[in-house]
Amino acid sequence: MSIWKSIQLLERLSDARISINAKWIDQAVGIGVAAHEGQLFGVPNQLLGVFTAVGLITLSASSVVLWWRRRPPNVLGAPPAPVPRERVSPIFVALFVGMGIYLPLLGLSMVAVRLTELFLLRRIGPAKDWLGLAS
């Protein structure tokens, strides 16, 4: 047996010893990470990942193309906001605030989008018309 084969054998034995002594949650996480990285089932797992990625890219690109074909000319195509503003559910507001606190970058971007809409986009006529901002 060559030195490299014995080193590989020792590595496998040490990996097996570590995985036997690991807790079940660590083993489950290890299996999940290996499956996610495409190392668990080899080439079929990697092909599944590639096909999933290509499918998601195709879905995203085709949705933009379909929206672009169906939208009315010179507008976004979103339904206009109702003129009498309906009250937003407190649960919905609490969910948004909670998500903004739990995910600070999401919260910062939500605040930035809202402030941009309120103070900038509503003052620019073409942008206001294109976005369908009634008030």
GUMIZA-601726 format. One record per atom (N, C-alpha, C): residue in one letter; atom name; x, y, z. Coordinates in nm, 2 decimals, always signed. Layout:
GUMIZA-601726
code; site; east; north; up
A; CA; X; Y; Z
...
END
This chain:
GUMIZA-601726
code; site; east; north; up
M; N; +0.09; -0.12; +0.00
M; CA; +0.00; +0.00; +0.00
M; C; +0.09; +0.12; +0.00
S; N; +0.06; +0.22; -0.09
S; CA; +0.14; +0.34; -0.10
S; C; +0.11; +0.43; +0.02
I; N; +0.20; +0.53; +0.03
I; CA; +0.18; +0.62; +0.14
I; C; +0.05; +0.71; +0.12
W; N; +0.02; +0.74; +0.00
W; CA; -0.09; +0.82; -0.03
W; C; -0.22; +0.75; +0.00
K; N; -0.22; +0.62; -0.04
K; CA; -0.34; +0.54; -0.01
K; C; -0.37; +0.53; +0.14
S; N; -0.26; +0.51; +0.22
S; CA; -0.28; +0.50; +0.36
S; C; -0.32; +0.63; +0.42
I; N; -0.27; +0.74; +0.37
I; CA; -0.32; +0.88; +0.42
I; C; -0.46; +0.89; +0.39
Q; N; -0.51; +0.85; +0.27
Q; CA; -0.65; +0.87; +0.24
Q; C; -0.73; +0.78; +0.33
L; N; -0.68; +0.66; +0.35
L; CA; -0.76; +0.57; +0.44
L; C; -0.77; +0.63; +0.58
L; N; -0.66; +0.68; +0.63
L; CA; -0.66; +0.75; +0.76
L; C; -0.76; +0.87; +0.77
E; N; -0.76; +0.94; +0.66
E; CA; -0.86; +1.05; +0.65
E; C; -1.00; +1.00; +0.66
R; N; -1.03; +0.90; +0.58
R; CA; -1.16; +0.84; +0.58
R; C; -1.20; +0.79; +0.72
L; N; -1.11; +0.72; +0.78
L; CA; -1.13; +0.67; +0.92
L; C; -1.16; +0.78; +1.02
S; N; -1.08; +0.89; +1.01
S; CA; -1.10; +1.00; +1.10
S; C; -1.23; +1.07; +1.07
D; N; -1.27; +1.08; +0.94
D; CA; -1.40; +1.14; +0.91
D; C; -1.51; +1.05; +0.97
A; N; -1.50; +0.92; +0.95
A; CA; -1.60; +0.83; +1.00
A; C; -1.61; +0.84; +1.16
R; N; -1.50; +0.85; +1.22
R; CA; -1.50; +0.86; +1.37
R; C; -1.56; +1.00; +1.41
I; N; -1.53; +1.10; +1.34
I; CA; -1.60; +1.23; +1.37
I; C; -1.75; +1.22; +1.35
S; N; -1.79; +1.16; +1.24
S; CA; -1.93; +1.16; +1.21
S; C; -2.01; +1.06; +1.31
I; N; -1.94; +0.96; +1.36
I; CA; -2.00; +0.87; +1.46
I; C; -2.02; +0.95; +1.59
N; N; -1.92; +1.03; +1.62
N; CA; -1.93; +1.10; +1.75
N; C; -2.02; +1.23; +1.74
A; N; -2.05; +1.27; +1.62
A; CA; -2.13; +1.39; +1.60
A; C; -2.27; +1.37; +1.65
K; N; -2.34; +1.48; +1.69
K; CA; -2.48; +1.47; +1.73
K; C; -2.56; +1.46; +1.60
W; N; -2.69; +1.41; +1.62
W; CA; -2.77; +1.39; +1.50
W; C; -2.80; +1.52; +1.42
I; N; -2.81; +1.63; +1.49
I; CA; -2.84; +1.76; +1.42
I; C; -2.72; +1.80; +1.34
D; N; -2.60; +1.77; +1.39
D; CA; -2.48; +1.80; +1.31
D; C; -2.47; +1.71; +1.19
Q; N; -2.51; +1.59; +1.20
Q; CA; -2.51; +1.49; +1.09
Q; C; -2.61; +1.54; +0.98
A; N; -2.73; +1.58; +1.03
A; CA; -2.84; +1.63; +0.94
A; C; -2.79; +1.75; +0.86
V; N; -2.73; +1.84; +0.93
V; CA; -2.68; +1.97; +0.87
V; C; -2.57; +1.93; +0.77
G; N; -2.48; +1.84; +0.80
G; CA; -2.38; +1.79; +0.71
G; C; -2.44; +1.73; +0.58
I; N; -2.54; +1.65; +0.60
I; CA; -2.60; +1.59; +0.48
I; C; -2.67; +1.70; +0.40
G; N; -2.74; +1.79; +0.46
G; CA; -2.80; +1.90; +0.39
G; C; -2.71; +1.98; +0.31
V; N; -2.60; +2.02; +0.38
V; CA; -2.49; +2.10; +0.31
V; C; -2.43; +2.02; +0.19
A; N; -2.41; +1.89; +0.21
A; CA; -2.35; +1.81; +0.10
A; C; -2.45; +1.80; -0.01
A; N; -2.58; +1.79; +0.02
A; CA; -2.68; +1.78; -0.09
A; C; -2.69; +1.91; -0.16
H; N; -2.68; +2.02; -0.09
H; CA; -2.69; +2.16; -0.15
H; C; -2.57; +2.19; -0.24
E; N; -2.46; +2.14; -0.20
E; CA; -2.34; +2.17; -0.28
E; C; -2.32; +2.07; -0.39
G; N; -2.40; +1.97; -0.40
G; CA; -2.39; +1.87; -0.51
G; C; -2.29; +1.76; -0.48
Q; N; -2.25; +1.74; -0.36
Q; CA; -2.15; +1.64; -0.33
Q; C; -2.21; +1.51; -0.28
L; N; -2.34; +1.51; -0.26
L; CA; -2.40; +1.39; -0.20
L; C; -2.42; +1.28; -0.30
F; N; -2.48; +1.30; -0.41
F; CA; -2.51; +1.20; -0.51
F; C; -2.43; +1.22; -0.64
G; N; -2.33; +1.30; -0.63
G; CA; -2.24; +1.32; -0.75
G; C; -2.30; +1.39; -0.86
V; N; -2.28; +1.34; -0.98
V; CA; -2.32; +1.41; -1.10
V; C; -2.48; +1.43; -1.11
P; N; -2.56; +1.33; -1.08
P; CA; -2.70; +1.36; -1.09
P; C; -2.75; +1.47; -1.00
N; N; -2.69; +1.49; -0.88
N; CA; -2.73; +1.60; -0.79
N; C; -2.68; +1.73; -0.85
Q; N; -2.56; +1.73; -0.91
Q; CA; -2.51; +1.86; -0.97
Q; C; -2.60; +1.89; -1.09
L; N; -2.64; +1.79; -1.17
L; CA; -2.73; +1.82; -1.29
L; C; -2.86; +1.87; -1.24
L; N; -2.91; +1.82; -1.13
L; CA; -3.04; +1.87; -1.08
L; C; -3.03; +2.02; -1.04
G; N; -2.91; +2.05; -0.98
G; CA; -2.89; +2.19; -0.94
G; C; -2.88; +2.28; -1.06
V; N; -2.81; +2.23; -1.17
V; CA; -2.80; +2.31; -1.29
V; C; -2.93; +2.33; -1.36
F; N; -3.01; +2.23; -1.37
F; CA; -3.14; +2.24; -1.43
F; C; -3.23; +2.33; -1.35
T; N; -3.22; +2.32; -1.22
T; CA; -3.30; +2.41; -1.14
T; C; -3.27; +2.56; -1.16
A; N; -3.14; +2.59; -1.16
A; CA; -3.09; +2.72; -1.19
A; C; -3.13; +2.77; -1.32
V; N; -3.11; +2.69; -1.43
V; CA; -3.15; +2.73; -1.56
V; C; -3.30; +2.75; -1.57
G; N; -3.38; +2.67; -1.50
G; CA; -3.52; +2.69; -1.50
G; C; -3.57; +2.82; -1.44
L; N; -3.50; +2.85; -1.32
L; CA; -3.54; +2.98; -1.26
L; C; -3.50; +3.10; -1.34
I; N; -3.38; +3.09; -1.40
I; CA; -3.34; +3.20; -1.49
I; C; -3.44; +3.22; -1.61
T; N; -3.48; +3.10; -1.67
T; CA; -3.57; +3.11; -1.78
T; C; -3.71; +3.16; -1.73
L; N; -3.75; +3.12; -1.62
L; CA; -3.88; +3.17; -1.57
L; C; -3.87; +3.32; -1.54
S; N; -3.77; +3.37; -1.49
S; CA; -3.75; +3.51; -1.46
S; C; -3.75; +3.59; -1.59
A; N; -3.67; +3.55; -1.68
A; CA; -3.66; +3.62; -1.81
A; C; -3.79; +3.62; -1.89
S; N; -3.86; +3.50; -1.89
S; CA; -3.98; +3.49; -1.97
S; C; -4.09; +3.57; -1.90
S; N; -4.09; +3.58; -1.77
S; CA; -4.20; +3.66; -1.70
S; C; -4.18; +3.81; -1.74
V; N; -4.06; +3.86; -1.75
V; CA; -4.04; +4.00; -1.79
V; C; -4.09; +4.02; -1.93
V; N; -4.05; +3.93; -2.02
V; CA; -4.10; +3.94; -2.16
V; C; -4.25; +3.94; -2.17
L; N; -4.31; +3.84; -2.10
L; CA; -4.46; +3.84; -2.11
L; C; -4.52; +3.96; -2.05
W; N; -4.47; +4.01; -1.94
W; CA; -4.53; +4.14; -1.89
W; C; -4.51; +4.25; -1.99
W; N; -4.39; +4.26; -2.05
W; CA; -4.36; +4.37; -2.14
W; C; -4.46; +4.37; -2.26
R; N; -4.50; +4.25; -2.31
R; CA; -4.59; +4.24; -2.42
R; C; -4.73; +4.27; -2.38
R; N; -4.77; +4.24; -2.26
R; CA; -4.91; +4.26; -2.22
R; C; -4.94; +4.39; -2.16
R; N; -4.84; +4.47; -2.11
R; CA; -4.87; +4.59; -2.04
R; C; -4.92; +4.70; -2.14
P; N; -5.01; +4.79; -2.09
P; CA; -5.05; +4.90; -2.17
P; C; -4.94; +4.99; -2.21
P; N; -4.94; +5.05; -2.33
P; CA; -4.83; +5.14; -2.37
P; C; -4.81; +5.26; -2.27
N; N; -4.69; +5.29; -2.25
N; CA; -4.64; +5.41; -2.17
N; C; -4.69; +5.41; -2.02
V; N; -4.72; +5.29; -1.97
V; CA; -4.75; +5.28; -1.82
V; C; -4.69; +5.15; -1.77
L; N; -4.69; +5.14; -1.64
L; CA; -4.63; +5.02; -1.57
L; C; -4.72; +4.90; -1.60
G; N; -4.85; +4.92; -1.60
G; CA; -4.94; +4.81; -1.61
G; C; -5.00; +4.76; -1.48
A; N; -4.96; +4.82; -1.37
A; CA; -5.01; +4.78; -1.24
A; C; -5.15; +4.84; -1.23
P; N; -5.24; +4.78; -1.16
P; CA; -5.37; +4.85; -1.14
P; C; -5.35; +4.97; -1.05
P; N; -5.43; +5.07; -1.08
P; CA; -5.42; +5.20; -1.01
P; C; -5.46; +5.18; -0.86
A; N; -5.39; +5.26; -0.78
A; CA; -5.43; +5.25; -0.63
A; C; -5.57; +5.30; -0.61
P; N; -5.64; +5.24; -0.52
P; CA; -5.78; +5.29; -0.49
P; C; -5.77; +5.43; -0.44
V; N; -5.86; +5.52; -0.48
V; CA; -5.86; +5.66; -0.44
V; C; -5.89; +5.67; -0.29
P; N; -6.00; +5.62; -0.24
P; CA; -6.01; +5.62; -0.09
P; C; -5.92; +5.52; -0.03
R; N; -5.82; +5.57; +0.04
R; CA; -5.72; +5.47; +0.09
R; C; -5.78; +5.38; +0.20
E; N; -5.77; +5.25; +0.18
E; CA; -5.82; +5.16; +0.27
E; C; -5.72; +5.15; +0.39
R; N; -5.77; +5.12; +0.51
R; CA; -5.68; +5.10; +0.62
R; C; -5.61; +4.97; +0.61
V; N; -5.48; +4.98; +0.64
V; CA; -5.40; +4.86; +0.63
V; C; -5.42; +4.78; +0.77
S; N; -5.43; +4.65; +0.76
S; CA; -5.44; +4.57; +0.88
S; C; -5.32; +4.59; +0.97
P; N; -5.35; +4.61; +1.10
P; CA; -5.24; +4.62; +1.20
P; C; -5.15; +4.49; +1.20
I; N; -5.20; +4.38; +1.17
I; CA; -5.12; +4.26; +1.16
I; C; -5.02; +4.27; +1.05
F; N; -5.07; +4.32; +0.94
F; CA; -4.98; +4.34; +0.82
F; C; -4.87; +4.44; +0.85
V; N; -4.90; +4.55; +0.92
V; CA; -4.80; +4.65; +0.96
V; C; -4.71; +4.59; +1.06
A; N; -4.76; +4.51; +1.15
A; CA; -4.67; +4.45; +1.25
A; C; -4.57; +4.35; +1.18
L; N; -4.63; +4.27; +1.09
L; CA; -4.54; +4.18; +1.01
L; C; -4.43; +4.25; +0.94
F; N; -4.46; +4.36; +0.87
F; CA; -4.36; +4.44; +0.80
F; C; -4.26; +4.50; +0.90
V; N; -4.31; +4.56; +1.01
V; CA; -4.21; +4.61; +1.10
V; C; -4.12; +4.51; +1.16
G; N; -4.18; +4.39; +1.20
G; CA; -4.11; +4.28; +1.25
G; C; -4.00; +4.23; +1.15
M; N; -4.04; +4.22; +1.03
M; CA; -3.94; +4.17; +0.93
M; C; -3.83; +4.28; +0.91
G; N; -3.87; +4.41; +0.91
G; CA; -3.77; +4.51; +0.90
G; C; -3.67; +4.51; +1.02
I; N; -3.72; +4.48; +1.14
I; CA; -3.63; +4.47; +1.25
I; C; -3.55; +4.34; +1.25
Y; N; -3.61; +4.23; +1.21
Y; CA; -3.54; +4.11; +1.21
Y; C; -3.43; +4.11; +1.10
L; N; -3.47; +4.17; +0.98
L; CA; -3.37; +4.18; +0.87
L; C; -3.35; +4.33; +0.84
P; N; -3.25; +4.38; +0.91
P; CA; -3.23; +4.53; +0.90
P; C; -3.21; +4.58; +0.76
L; N; -3.14; +4.51; +0.67
L; CA; -3.12; +4.56; +0.54
L; C; -3.25; +4.57; +0.46
L; N; -3.34; +4.47; +0.48
L; CA; -3.47; +4.47; +0.42
L; C; -3.55; +4.59; +0.48
G; N; -3.55; +4.61; +0.61
G; CA; -3.62; +4.73; +0.67
G; C; -3.57; +4.86; +0.61
L; N; -3.44; +4.87; +0.60
L; CA; -3.38; +4.99; +0.54
L; C; -3.42; +5.02; +0.40
S; N; -3.43; +4.91; +0.32
S; CA; -3.47; +4.92; +0.18
S; C; -3.62; +4.95; +0.17
M; N; -3.70; +4.90; +0.26
M; CA; -3.85; +4.93; +0.26
M; C; -3.87; +5.08; +0.30
V; N; -3.79; +5.13; +0.39
V; CA; -3.81; +5.27; +0.43
V; C; -3.76; +5.36; +0.31
A; N; -3.65; +5.32; +0.25
A; CA; -3.60; +5.40; +0.13
A; C; -3.70; +5.40; +0.02
V; N; -3.76; +5.29; -0.01
V; CA; -3.86; +5.28; -0.12
V; C; -3.98; +5.37; -0.09
R; N; -4.03; +5.36; +0.04
R; CA; -4.15; +5.44; +0.08
R; C; -4.12; +5.59; +0.07
L; N; -4.00; +5.63; +0.12
L; CA; -3.97; +5.77; +0.12
L; C; -3.95; +5.82; -0.02
T; N; -3.89; +5.74; -0.11
T; CA; -3.87; +5.78; -0.25
T; C; -4.00; +5.79; -0.31
E; N; -4.10; +5.70; -0.28
E; CA; -4.23; +5.72; -0.34
E; C; -4.30; +5.84; -0.29
L; N; -4.30; +5.86; -0.16
L; CA; -4.37; +5.98; -0.11
L; C; -4.31; +6.11; -0.15
F; N; -4.18; +6.13; -0.14
F; CA; -4.12; +6.26; -0.16
F; C; -4.07; +6.29; -0.30
L; N; -4.04; +6.18; -0.38
L; CA; -3.98; +6.21; -0.51
L; C; -4.07; +6.17; -0.62
L; N; -4.12; +6.05; -0.62
L; CA; -4.19; +6.00; -0.74
L; C; -4.33; +6.06; -0.75
R; N; -4.39; +6.10; -0.65
R; CA; -4.52; +6.17; -0.66
R; C; -4.51; +6.31; -0.71
R; N; -4.39; +6.37; -0.71
R; CA; -4.37; +6.51; -0.75
R; C; -4.33; +6.51; -0.90
I; N; -4.28; +6.40; -0.96
I; CA; -4.24; +6.40; -1.10
I; C; -4.36; +6.34; -1.18
G; N; -4.42; +6.43; -1.26
G; CA; -4.54; +6.40; -1.34
G; C; -4.53; +6.27; -1.42
P; N; -4.43; +6.25; -1.51
P; CA; -4.43; +6.13; -1.59
P; C; -4.41; +6.01; -1.50
A; N; -4.33; +6.01; -1.40
A; CA; -4.31; +5.90; -1.31
A; C; -4.44; +5.87; -1.24
K; N; -4.51; +5.97; -1.19
K; CA; -4.63; +5.95; -1.12
K; C; -4.74; +5.88; -1.21
D; N; -4.75; +5.93; -1.34
D; CA; -4.84; +5.87; -1.43
D; C; -4.80; +5.72; -1.46
W; N; -4.67; +5.70; -1.49
W; CA; -4.62; +5.57; -1.53
W; C; -4.65; +5.47; -1.41
L; N; -4.63; +5.51; -1.29
L; CA; -4.64; +5.42; -1.18
L; C; -4.79; +5.40; -1.13
G; N; -4.88; +5.49; -1.18
G; CA; -5.02; +5.49; -1.14
G; C; -5.04; +5.54; -1.00
L; N; -4.96; +5.64; -0.96
L; CA; -4.98; +5.69; -0.82
L; C; -5.09; +5.80; -0.83
A; N; -5.21; +5.77; -0.78
A; CA; -5.32; +5.86; -0.79
A; C; -5.30; +5.99; -0.71
S; N; -5.26; +5.97; -0.58
S; CA; -5.25; +6.09; -0.49
S; C; -5.11; +6.12; -0.46
END
